[in-house]
Amino acid sequence: MIGPATYYRPEHRAALDERTRALIDRREAVLSPGYRLFYAHPVEFVRGSGTKLYTRDGEEFLDVYNNVPVVGHAHPRVAAAIAEQAARLNTHTRYLDEGLIDYAERLVEAFPAALDTLTLVCTGSEANDLALRVAKQATGHRGVIVTENAYHGVTTEIAAISPSLGGDDSLAAWTRTVRPPVGDGRAMVADAERAIAALQAAGHGVAALIVDTAFASDGFLAPSPATRATLAAVAAAVRAAGGLVIADEVQPGFGRLGATAEKPSLWGFVRHGLDPDLVTIGKPMANGLPVAGLVARRPLMAAFGERVRYFNTFAGTPVSVAAARATWEVLHDEGLPQHAGAVGAALLGMLRELTGGHPRLRDPRGAGLYLGVDVVDPATGLPDQPAATALVSGLRERRILISASGRDNAALKIRPPLPFSHGDAERFITELEGALRDLG
Amino acid sequence: MIGPATYYRPEHRAALDERTRALIDRREAVLSPGYRLFYAHPVEFVRGSGTKLYTRDGEEFLDVYNNVPVVGHAHPRVAAAIAEQAARLNTHTRYLDEGLIDYAERLVEAFPAALDTLTLVCTGSEANDLALRVAKQATGHRGVIVTENAYHGVTTEIAAISPSLGGDDSLAAWTRTVRPPVGDGRAMVADAERAIAALQAAGHGVAALIVDTAFASDGFLAPSPATRATLAAVAAAVRAAGGLVIADEVQPGFGRLGATAEKPSLWGFVRHGLDPDLVTIGKPMANGLPVAGLVARRPLMAAFGERVRYFNTFAGTPVSVAAARATWEVLHDEGLPQHAGAVGAALLGMLRELTGGHPRLRDPRGAGLYLGVDVVDPATGLPDQPAATALVSGLRERRILISASGRDNAALKIRPPLPFSHGDAERFITELEGALRDLG
C-alpha cells in the first residue's frame, strides 16, 4: 500500500490544468469516493510500451512502479494473443480447452513436485480467500498467522488478515500477527510461538501461516540464510500445531526477484527455502488481465473438491489463458527473470553508491527488480515519510513513476516492468539524485 | 448451479473418443479435482459466433445456456475494442483514464437517480462481497437474509450466504433464509419477520437483505404485481430493522429479462419495484472479460471510503473498460434488450404450447431470455431430476447446450446469448421435442 500523502486531494485542484480538473470532476461525480488518484498532480496516460508510459501530449514517463505489466506495457505478443482469442472464442472451464491444459502443465512444472495442482481465479484476493478456505477446511481450525504489516487482499475474509489496511477494517478475532523475519529472526519465532499458543487457548486452533515472500508491506526482505532459518522454524511450529503454510507470491512471483544460474526459481518461497502447502499467484500472471491462481498439494484440493462446490465463471477462460500463456512465453523467450536478476543487481549497486553519498537514504535492499530504500531524516536517522512523499512527487515532475511503501510509508518501492534496462536504471538514479537535490 | 448428474464422471471415460480421453487425462493431472466438465460426453469448442459454438470437427451447437457472452460469442466489435486497447495501454484506476469515466457515466445513467456511484471489481463474488462489507459497516450489524436456495458467489463471506452450495460449506451463524416471493408472498413476508427477530435476538442485527432478482436458483420468478408487493413488504421490514437492501443483478442485469416500451429497464429490481441501496452487476458486463461492479447510493460509499481502503488492481483497467464499453454499445446499438423481450415472449409461447402437449413439462415461466420450465414425473407430477438430466444429455447429442437448475435441479434453464433469433428458438423447440420423444 502506498502512502496517503502521494494521492490527489481536493486542495490540489486549483493548481491543475483545465482538462485534468474537468476529468477529475467527472470522475468524482460517478465513481465511489473511495477511488484514489496518484499524485497531487494526477497523470493521464494514453499509450504504453516496454517500461515507458506516454501522456496525451507525448510526454514520456519511465515506469519504476508498475509490477503488473511484467513483460512490458502493451507487449505486442500478449496483445496479439488476446486479440486472436477474443475474436475466436471465450467460454469457461466446463468445456474442454487445450489452451488451458497446455498452460496449466507449463505452469505447474515450474513448481516443486508436491505443488502439482492448479486452480485458476481472477484476482489475488480471490486466490488468498480460496487458500484460506482450503486451509480452514483441511485443518478444521480457523486461526491465521500473518506478519505485522501484511497485505493480502480485499475480500471480507482477506481484509480481516491484512493489518496494513488498518483503521476500522480491523483484524478478525482469529488473526494473529508476528514480526517479519528480520535480523536473526528470533523475534518472529518467539511471536509465532506466542500466536500459536494464543490461537489454541482461544479455541481457534491454527489453520495457516500466510506470508508474502517479498515481505513488501513489511519493508522488503530479500532471501538470506537468516530468513531461511527463521521461516523454517516458524513453519515447523505452525505444522506442529496442525496448521498449513501458504506462500503469497502475488507480488514476488514470476521472476520479479530475479533468476541466476544458482537461483533459477521464479518464486520467492523457493529462495527463502520455504516448503508451502499452498501458493497463491496473481498480479503479473497475464500482464494485466484479471488472472490469478492457487497452486496446491493435490490431496488438499481433492478433499476440498469433495466437500465444496467451487466454480469461478471468469477464471481460466480462453482469453484469460491466452494472455497468461503469452505472458509466460515472453517471460521465458526474452529471459526476463535472468535480466531482472542482472539489471536488478546493477541497480542495487547504483542505489548503494547513491546512498553512500546521501544521508537521506538508507539500507537499499531487495532482490531482482523488487527493491526498496528507506528515506530518513538526516538529523535523527528516523524514517521520514514527508521526505519520501516529496521524493515521489518530485520524481513525478521528473517523469519517473515510483511510490513509497513499508510500515512508515517511508521506503521507496522499486518494482518496474521486467524489461527495465541498464539505461532505465541510470535514468532513474539520475532523476532520484536530482529529486534529492531539490529536497535540499 | 447445475445438477451434478450433468457432469462428466470417470465411469463415462470408456465411451469417449481417444482425443477427448487424452485431454481429460491431461486436464485431471494438473487441474484441481474440484474442476467439473459438463456432460458425460464433454465438448471441446474451438470457435464461436453469435449464438453458435463450433467443435474442432466443425459441428455447430446452438447455445441456449451461456449468459456471459450476452451480445454473442466473439462479437467482432467487442473483440476489436479489446484488441485495440490491449495493444495501446492497460494500467489501473490510479491514473486518469477518460474511457473509464465515459463508461461509468453511461452505466450510472441507466440506474435510478439515487444509485449514482460505481465501484468496479472483477467478479460477481467480489461485487457481493464488497456490498456486504459496505452494508455491515454502514449498519453496524452483521445479519444477512437470503432466499432459501440462493447463490451469490464463492468468496468465504459469500459462500456463507449461499445455501444452494449446500454441504459442508454451510451458512454462517448470522445468515437466515426466507422462502422466495412465490404465490401471494405471505410465506416470504412471514419468514422475513421471523428472520429479523431471530437475528436481533442473537445479537447480530440485520445488515442486509440480498436477492437475485431473477430468483434463478430458487426456481425462476418473473416480476409480477405479487412479487412487487411481497418484496416491498420484506424490504420495508428489513429497513425498519436498520438493514439495507441489496439487489444481485449479476445474472438478470443488462437486459436479459427483456425490455419493452412499458418496461424498458435493464434491471430486474426495477421490474420487481424494488428500491435497493446497493446493486451488484457482473457476468454479461464485458461479454466474458472479468468485469463486475457495485452501484450504490453515494453516502454509503462515502462513509465506507472514509474508513476503509479498497483498491482492486485489475478492476476498471483500460482493457476491461474497453470490453465493457463495447458490450454496452452493442447491447444498445443492436437493440438486444428489446429483442430479448420480443423473442423471449415468442419462445415462452412456444414452450407453453409444447408444455400443453407434454405431461413431462410444467409451468414454463420467466421473462425475456431468462426462462425456466419444470421437468416432472408424468405419473406423480413431482420434479423429476433424472428426466431433466436425461433431457440435458439428449439435447447435447442434438447439439443444443442447456442445463438444469432450481431447488431440485429439475428445471430446464434457458438463458442464451441475447442475439438468440426466432429461428434459434424454433430449432431449440424442435430438438427439445425430439429429446422428449427419446425419453419415451
Chai-1 contact restraints between the chains, C-beta under 6 A:
chainA,res_idxA,chainB,res_idxB,connection_type,confidence,min_distance_angstrom,max_distance_angstrom,comment,restraint_id
A,L23,B,L96,contact,1.0,0.0,6.0,A-B,restraint_1
A,R26,B,I101,contact,1.0,0.0,6.0,A-B,restraint_2
A,R27,B,I101,contact,1.0,0.0,6.0,A-B,restraint_3
A,V30,B,A104,contact,1.0,0.0,6.0,A-B,restraint_4
A,V30,B,E105,contact,1.0,0.0,6.0,A-B,restraint_5
A,V30,B,V108,contact,1.0,0.0,6.0,A-B,restraint_6
A,V30,B,L118,contact,1.0,0.0,6.0,A-B,restraint_7
A,L31,B,A104,contact,1.0,0.0,6.0,A-B,restraint_8
A,L31,B,L118,contact,1.0,0.0,6.0,A-B,restraint_9
A,S32,B,T117,contact,1.0,0.0,6.0,A-B,restraint_10
A,S32,B,T119,contact,1.0,0.0,6.0,A-B,restraint_11
A,S32,B,M301,contact,1.0,0.0,6.0,A-B,restraint_12
A,P33,B,M301,contact,1.0,0.0,6.0,A-B,restraint_13
A,P33,B,A302,contact,1.0,0.0,6.0,A-B,restraint_14
A,P33,B,G305,contact,1.0,0.0,6.0,A-B,restraint_15
A,G34,B,G305,contact,1.0,0.0,6.0,A-B,restraint_16
A,G34,B,Y310,contact,1.0,0.0,6.0,A-B,restraint_17
A,Y35,B,T93,contact,1.0,0.0,6.0,A-B,restraint_18
A,L37,B,R94,contact,1.0,0.0,6.0,A-B,restraint_19
A,F38,B,R94,contact,1.0,0.0,6.0,A-B,restraint_20
A,P42,B,L96,contact,1.0,0.0,6.0,A-B,restraint_21
A,V43,B,Y95,contact,1.0,0.0,6.0,A-B,restraint_22
A,E44,B,L96,contact,1.0,0.0,6.0,A-B,restraint_23
A,F45,B,Y95,contact,1.0,0.0,6.0,A-B,restraint_24
A,R47,B,R88,contact,1.0,0.0,6.0,A-B,restraint_25
A,R47,B,L89,contact,1.0,0.0,6.0,A-B,restraint_26
A,G48,B,L89,contact,1.0,0.0,6.0,A-B,restraint_27
A,A74,B,A87,contact,1.0,0.0,6.0,A-B,restraint_28
A,A74,B,R88,contact,1.0,0.0,6.0,A-B,restraint_29
A,A74,B,L89,contact,1.0,0.0,6.0,A-B,restraint_30
A,A79,B,A86,contact,1.0,0.0,6.0,A-B,restraint_31
A,A79,B,A87,contact,1.0,0.0,6.0,A-B,restraint_32
A,I82,B,A86,contact,1.0,0.0,6.0,A-B,restraint_33
A,A83,B,A83,contact,1.0,0.0,6.0,A-B,restraint_34
A,A86,B,A79,contact,1.0,0.0,6.0,A-B,restraint_35
A,A86,B,I82,contact,1.0,0.0,6.0,A-B,restraint_36
A,A87,B,A74,contact,1.0,0.0,6.0,A-B,restraint_37
A,A87,B,A79,contact,1.0,0.0,6.0,A-B,restraint_38
A,R88,B,R47,contact,1.0,0.0,6.0,A-B,restraint_39
A,R88,B,A74,contact,1.0,0.0,6.0,A-B,restraint_40
A,L89,B,R47,contact,1.0,0.0,6.0,A-B,restraint_41
A,L89,B,G48,contact,1.0,0.0,6.0,A-B,restraint_42
A,L89,B,A74,contact,1.0,0.0,6.0,A-B,restraint_43
A,N90,B,G288,contact,1.0,0.0,6.0,A-B,restraint_44
A,T93,B,Y35,contact,1.0,0.0,6.0,A-B,restraint_45
A,R94,B,L37,contact,1.0,0.0,6.0,A-B,restraint_46
A,R94,B,F38,contact,1.0,0.0,6.0,A-B,restraint_47
A,Y95,B,V43,contact,1.0,0.0,6.0,A-B,restraint_48
A,Y95,B,F45,contact,1.0,0.0,6.0,A-B,restraint_49
A,L96,B,L23,contact,1.0,0.0,6.0,A-B,restraint_50
A,L96,B,P42,contact,1.0,0.0,6.0,A-B,restraint_51
A,L96,B,E44,contact,1.0,0.0,6.0,A-B,restraint_52
A,I101,B,R26,contact,1.0,0.0,6.0,A-B,restraint_53
A,I101,B,R27,contact,1.0,0.0,6.0,A-B,restraint_54
A,A104,B,V30,contact,1.0,0.0,6.0,A-B,restraint_55
A,A104,B,L31,contact,1.0,0.0,6.0,A-B,restraint_56
A,E105,B,V30,contact,1.0,0.0,6.0,A-B,restraint_57
A,V108,B,V30,contact,1.0,0.0,6.0,A-B,restraint_58
A,T117,B,S32,contact,1.0,0.0,6.0,A-B,restraint_59
A,L118,B,V30,contact,1.0,0.0,6.0,A-B,restraint_60
A,L118,B,L31,contact,1.0,0.0,6.0,A-B,restraint_61
A,T119,B,S32,contact,1.0,0.0,6.0,A-B,restraint_62
A,C122,B,C122,contact,1.0,0.0,6.0,A-B,restraint_63
A,C122,B,T123,contact,1.0,0.0,6.0,A-B,restraint_64
A,C122,B,P290,contact,1.0,0.0,6.0,A-B,restraint_65
A,T123,B,C122,contact,1.0,0.0,6.0,A-B,restraint_66
A,T123,B,F314,contact,1.0,0.0,6.0,A-B,restraint_67
A,D129,B,T155,contact,1.0,0.0,6.0,A-B,restraint_68
A,D129,B,T156,contact,1.0,0.0,6.0,A-B,restraint_69
A,R133,B,T156,contact,1.0,0.0,6.0,A-B,restraint_70
A,V154,B,Y310,contact,1.0,0.0,6.0,A-B,restraint_71
A,T155,B,D129,contact,1.0,0.0,6.0,A-B,restraint_72
A,T155,B,T155,contact,1.0,0.0,6.0,A-B,restraint_73
A,T156,B,D129,contact,1.0,0.0,6.0,A-B,restraint_74
A,T156,B,R133,contact,1.0,0.0,6.0,A-B,restraint_75
A,T156,B,E157,contact,1.0,0.0,6.0,A-B,restraint_76
A,E157,B,T156,contact,1.0,0.0,6.0,A-B,restraint_77
A,E157,B,E157,contact,1.0,0.0,6.0,A-B,restraint_78
A,L165,B,R309,contact,1.0,0.0,6.0,A-B,restraint_79
A,G167,B,R307,contact,1.0,0.0,6.0,A-B,restraint_80
A,D168,B,R307,contact,1.0,0.0,6.0,A-B,restraint_81
A,D169,B,V308,contact,1.0,0.0,6.0,A-B,restraint_82
A,G288,B,N90,contact,1.0,0.0,6.0,A-B,restraint_83
A,P290,B,C122,contact,1.0,0.0,6.0,A-B,restraint_84
A,P290,B,P290,contact,1.0,0.0,6.0,A-B,restraint_85
A,P290,B,F314,contact,1.0,0.0,6.0,A-B,restraint_86
A,M301,B,S32,contact,1.0,0.0,6.0,A-B,restraint_87
A,M301,B,P33,contact,1.0,0.0,6.0,A-B,restraint_88
A,A302,B,P33,contact,1.0,0.0,6.0,A-B,restraint_89
A,G305,B,P33,contact,1.0,0.0,6.0,A-B,restraint_90
A,G305,B,G34,contact,1.0,0.0,6.0,A-B,restraint_91
A,R307,B,G167,contact,1.0,0.0,6.0,A-B,restraint_92
A,R307,B,D168,contact,1.0,0.0,6.0,A-B,restraint_93
A,V308,B,D169,contact,1.0,0.0,6.0,A-B,restraint_94
A,R309,B,L165,contact,1.0,0.0,6.0,A-B,restraint_95
A,Y310,B,G34,contact,1.0,0.0,6.0,A-B,restraint_96
A,Y310,B,V154,contact,1.0,0.0,6.0,A-B,restraint_97
A,F314,B,T123,contact,1.0,0.0,6.0,A-B,restraint_98
A,F314,B,P290,contact,1.0,0.0,6.0,A-B,restraint_99
